[in-house]
Amino acid sequence: MKVDGFMKIAIGSDHRGFRYKKGLITYLSKKYNVKDFGTFSEESCDYPDYAYKVAKAVASKKFERGILICGSGNGICIAANKVKGIRAAIGYSEKAAEFSVRHNNANIICFSEDFPLATVKKAVKKFLSAKFEGGRHLRRIQKIKKIEEEE
């Protein structure tokens, strides 16, 4: 879904990812329609709450892609992947972020605030510009969907 020609991006974080989230919103808002799903401070909170909000927004197709940030990137990624239709990946590098979409059709990318912000911005750029290749990769994504339906 696009608004005024801009891709809609859902973004969220826990308290550890709050600073990076603010920086990414500023960085992305020039080119994308970005909605912040929280948290809205550095006060301690639980990452599954924000992973769920972003994942539900992306799964509903109201947003094309999602970005999540927590301390390690792992917890928020695991939580997001519990929502049917979500394929969240950790963007530990530009290449990983790009291939998460090209090969795995990822719709959410997750980061650790311990990564350098410059690396995160580059990886986000690759994630948002990448296109799913389909082909042999589509067969694998369809198998993931089948597993999801059996659960």
Residue pairs with C-beta under 8 A, 6 or more apart in sequence:
1 8
1 61
1 62
1 63
1 64
2 8
2 33
2 64
3 33
4 33
6 31
6 32
6 33
7 32
7 33
7 64
7 65
7 128
8 32
8 33
8 34
8 35
8 62
8 63
8 64
9 28
9 32
9 33
9 34
9 35
9 63
9 64
9 65
9 66
9 67
9 128
10 35
10 37
10 53
10 54
10 57
10 58
10 62
10 63
10 65
10 66
10 67
11 21
11 24
11 25
11 28
11 34
11 35
11 36
11 37
11 54
11 66
11 67
11 68
12 21
12 36
12 37
12 38
12 39
12 50
12 51
12 53
12 54
12 66
12 67
12 68
12 69
13 20
13 21
13 38
13 39
13 47
13 50
13 68
13 69
13 70
13 76
13 113
14 39
14 45
14 46
14 47
14 50
14 69
14 70
14 71
14 76
15 39
15 41
15 42
15 43
15 44
15 45
16 69
16 70
16 71
16 113
17 68
17 69
17 70
17 71
17 76
17 111
17 113
18 39
18 40
18 41
18 42
19 42
19 113
20 69
20 111
20 113
20 117
20 120
21 36
21 67
21 69
23 117
24 67
24 69
24 120
24 121
24 124
25 34
25 36
27 121
27 124
28 34
28 124
28 128
32 128
35 57
35 63
37 50
37 53
37 54
37 57
38 49
38 50
38 53
39 45
39 50
47 68
47 70
47 71
47 75
47 76
47 79
48 75
48 76
48 79
50 68
50 76
51 68
51 75
51 76
51 77
51 79
51 80
52 79
52 80
52 82
52 83
54 63
54 66
54 67
54 68
54 80
54 108
55 66
55 79
55 80
55 81
55 82
55 83
55 86
55 88
55 108
56 83
57 63
57 66
58 64
58 65
58 66
58 85
58 86
58 107
58 108
59 83
59 84
59 85
59 86
64 107
65 107
65 108
65 109
65 127
65 128
66 80
66 88
66 107
66 108
66 109
67 108
67 109
67 110
67 111
67 124
67 127
68 76
68 77
68 80
68 88
68 108
68 109
68 110
68 111
69 76
69 110
69 111
69 112
69 113
69 120
70 76
70 110
70 112
70 113
71 112
71 113
71 114
72 112
72 114
73 90
73 91
73 92
73 110
73 111
73 112
73 115
74 90
74 110
74 112
76 110
77 88
77 89
77 90
77 108
77 110
80 86
80 88
80 108
80 110
81 87
81 88
84 148
85 107
85 148
86 107
86 108
87 100
87 104
87 105
87 106
87 107
87 108
87 141
87 144
88 106
88 107
88 108
88 109
88 110
89 96
89 97
89 100
89 104
89 106
89 108
89 109
89 110
90 96
90 109
90 110
90 111
90 112
91 97
91 100
91 109
91 110
91 111
91 120
91 123
91 124
91 126
91 127
92 112
92 115
92 123
93 119
93 123
94 119
94 122
94 123
94 125
94 126
95 126
96 123
97 109
97 123
97 124
97 126
97 127
97 130
98 126
98 127
98 130
99 130
100 106
100 109
100 127
100 130
101 127
101 130
101 131
101 132
102 130
102 131
102 132
102 133
102 137
103 133
103 137
104 137
104 140
104 141
105 132
105 137
105 141
106 127
109 123
109 124
109 127
111 120
111 123
132 138
